[in-house]
Amino acid sequence: MSRKQVENLNRASWQCLGCQNIEANPRPQVQTDTDEGDNFKVRKTKVSSLNILQYNIDSISSKLEEFKMLLKEEGIEIFLLQETKLISKDNKPKYQDLQS
């Protein structure tokens, strides 16, 4: 609710949407190529896979070559790394360092 709506609220008779069995934030209706509607269109496309890796590398300096091999062998397209042992004097690897 906006602040204006809250200020004008009759607290004696107001009921939340959940108590009224009304969904507060309904999902938008999807319009396919064959449906008519006002919200948005979704095109049917070919489904493909995407390989994502999330990893706490725990000292990237000593594992850089091993990590590059893993990316190549597993066909990883997106990776997110956490580094718990990086200190300010360490050289931070660049994306180019990870490309084979």
Secondary structure, 3 states (H helix, E strand, C coil): CCHHHHHCCCCCCCCCCCCCCCCCCCCCCEECCCCCCCCEECCCCCCCCCCEEEEECCCHHHHHHHHHHHHHHHCCCEEEEECCCCCCCCCCCCHHHHCC
